[in-house]
Amino acid sequence: MSLKVSGLDDLDLQILDILLKDSRTPFLEIARQCHVSGGTIHVRMKKMQDMKIIKGTKLIIDNSKIGYDVCGFIGIYLDRAKSFKDTLEELEAIKEIVEIHYTTGNYSIFIKVICKNITDLQNLLMNKIQSVDGIQRTDTIISLFQPVDRSIDIDIISNEPDSKN
């Protein structure tokens, strides 16, 4: 790893690589693997948090194990682009929506939802999402399964050509 990406050096990328594989790795174990002190890891982590590269840590739940078996994606057409802010505020309040993206292409907004079953998805669409002011219509896609779920690989980042040269 030799590329400096967004103010990161090889050690920062090595730390990120270790944490992406197991975010619960203790700082002292990261320090051992990187051949530096625990204090160095702490300082580097703080730097990456301050730079907003590390946005936080989170627990990942298997939704189906807690009764949420339907994952869907909904493309939303807005009446007007300037409706986005108000529409976004209403969509953010709907707990079944786990991701919201403002997009180019066919849809103004593309969202990911998690529901218990098809009946709940139908209720979500008809009584919550389609009743939001500014939404003209929606298209729904149901995910059958998710074979890949990952963050960007540090090796890809570190092997990109340096754009400053």
C-alpha positions as CSV (number, residue, x, y, z in Angstrom):
1,M,0.0,0.0,0.0
2,S,1.7,3.1,-1.1
3,L,-1.0,5.6,-2.2
4,K,-1.9,8.6,0.0
5,V,-5.7,8.8,-0.3
6,S,-7.5,11.8,1.2
7,G,-4.6,12.4,3.7
8,L,-4.2,8.8,4.6
9,D,-0.9,6.9,4.6
10,D,0.0,3.2,4.5
11,L,-0.6,2.8,8.3
12,D,-4.0,4.4,8.1
13,L,-5.0,2.1,5.2
14,Q,-3.6,-0.9,7.1
15,I,-5.7,0.0,10.2
16,L,-8.8,0.4,8.0
17,D,-8.1,-3.0,6.3
18,I,-7.9,-4.7,9.7
19,L,-11.1,-3.1,11.0
20,L,-13.1,-3.8,7.9
21,K,-12.3,-7.5,8.4
22,D,-13.3,-7.3,12.1
23,S,-14.4,-4.0,13.5
24,R,-14.1,-5.4,17.1
25,T,-10.4,-5.9,16.8
26,P,-8.8,-4.2,19.9
27,F,-6.5,-1.3,19.4
28,L,-3.6,-3.2,21.0
29,E,-4.1,-6.1,18.5
30,I,-4.1,-3.7,15.6
31,A,-0.9,-2.1,17.0
32,R,0.7,-5.6,17.3
33,Q,-0.2,-6.4,13.6
34,C,1.0,-3.0,12.4
35,H,4.2,-3.0,14.6
36,V,3.4,0.3,16.3
37,S,2.2,1.4,19.8
38,G,-1.4,1.3,21.0
39,G,-1.2,5.1,21.4
40,T,-0.4,5.4,17.7
41,I,-3.5,3.5,16.8
42,H,-5.6,5.6,19.1
43,V,-4.2,8.8,17.5
44,R,-4.7,7.5,13.9
45,M,-8.3,6.4,14.7
46,K,-9.1,9.8,16.2
47,K,-7.7,11.5,13.1
48,M,-9.8,9.3,10.7
49,Q,-12.9,10.0,12.8
50,D,-12.2,13.8,12.8
51,M,-11.7,13.5,9.0
52,K,-15.2,11.7,8.8
53,I,-13.5,8.7,7.1
54,I,-14.7,6.6,10.0
55,K,-18.3,7.6,10.6
56,G,-18.9,5.2,13.5
57,T,-19.5,1.5,14.2
58,K,-22.7,-0.4,14.2
59,L,-24.2,-3.7,15.0
60,I,-25.3,-5.7,12.0
61,I,-28.5,-7.8,12.6
62,D,-29.8,-10.7,10.5
63,N,-33.2,-9.1,9.8
64,S,-34.8,-12.5,8.9
65,K,-33.9,-13.8,12.4
66,I,-36.0,-11.1,14.0
67,G,-39.0,-11.6,11.7
68,Y,-38.2,-9.1,8.9
69,D,-38.2,-11.3,5.8
70,V,-38.8,-8.8,3.0
71,C,-36.2,-6.4,1.6
72,G,-37.4,-4.1,-1.1
73,F,-36.2,-1.2,-3.2
74,I,-38.6,1.6,-4.2
75,G,-38.0,4.1,-6.9
76,I,-39.8,7.3,-6.2
77,Y,-40.9,9.8,-8.8
78,L,-41.4,13.3,-7.4
79,D,-43.9,15.9,-8.7
80,R,-41.1,18.5,-8.7
81,A,-37.4,18.3,-7.9
82,K,-38.0,21.2,-5.4
83,S,-40.3,18.8,-3.4
84,F,-37.2,16.8,-2.4
85,K,-36.5,18.5,1.0
86,D,-40.0,18.2,2.3
87,T,-40.4,14.7,0.9
88,L,-37.1,13.6,2.4
89,E,-38.2,14.8,5.9
90,E,-41.4,12.8,5.7
91,L,-39.6,9.7,4.4
92,E,-36.9,9.9,7.1
93,A,-39.7,9.5,9.7
94,I,-40.8,6.1,8.3
95,K,-38.9,3.5,10.3
96,E,-39.0,0.7,7.7
97,I,-36.9,2.8,5.3
98,V,-33.3,2.0,6.0
99,E,-31.6,3.8,3.1
100,I,-32.5,6.9,1.0
101,H,-30.6,7.9,-2.1
102,Y,-31.2,11.0,-4.3
103,T,-30.4,9.7,-7.7
104,T,-30.1,10.4,-11.4
105,G,-32.0,8.4,-14.0
106,N,-35.5,7.2,-13.8
107,Y,-36.2,8.0,-10.2
108,S,-35.7,11.1,-8.1
109,I,-35.3,9.1,-4.9
110,F,-34.4,5.4,-4.5
111,I,-35.0,3.8,-1.1
112,K,-34.3,0.5,0.6
113,V,-37.0,-0.9,2.9
114,I,-37.2,-3.8,5.3
115,C,-40.6,-5.3,6.2
116,K,-41.9,-8.4,8.0
117,N,-43.8,-9.7,5.1
118,I,-45.6,-8.7,1.8
119,T,-48.7,-7.5,3.7
120,D,-46.5,-5.1,5.7
121,L,-44.8,-4.0,2.5
122,Q,-48.2,-3.3,0.9
123,N,-49.3,-1.3,4.0
124,L,-46.0,0.6,3.9
125,L,-46.5,1.5,0.2
126,M,-50.2,2.4,0.3
127,N,-50.5,4.0,3.7
128,K,-47.1,5.6,4.3
129,I,-44.9,6.2,1.3
130,Q,-47.6,6.9,-1.4
131,S,-49.3,9.3,1.0
132,V,-46.2,11.5,1.3
133,D,-46.8,14.9,-0.3
134,G,-44.7,15.4,-3.5
135,I,-44.6,11.7,-4.5
136,Q,-46.1,11.2,-7.9
137,R,-45.7,7.4,-8.1
138,T,-43.4,4.6,-7.1
139,D,-41.9,1.4,-8.6
140,T,-41.1,-1.5,-6.2
141,I,-38.5,-4.2,-6.6
142,I,-38.3,-7.1,-4.1
143,S,-34.9,-8.6,-3.3
144,L,-34.9,-12.4,-3.4
145,F,-31.5,-12.6,-1.6
146,Q,-28.3,-10.6,-1.1
147,P,-25.2,-12.5,-2.2
148,V,-22.8,-9.6,-1.6
149,D,-22.8,-7.1,1.2
150,R,-19.5,-5.3,1.8
151,S,-17.6,-2.1,2.0
152,I,-15.0,-1.0,-0.5
153,D,-11.9,-3.1,-0.3
154,I,-8.8,-1.2,0.9
155,D,-6.7,-3.0,-1.7
156,I,-8.7,-1.3,-4.5
157,I,-8.2,2.1,-2.9
158,S,-4.5,1.6,-2.3
159,N,-3.9,0.4,-5.9
160,E,-5.6,3.3,-7.7
161,P,-3.2,5.5,-9.7
162,D,-2.3,8.7,-8.0
163,S,-4.4,11.4,-9.6
164,K,-2.0,14.2,-8.6
165,N,0.7,13.0,-10.9
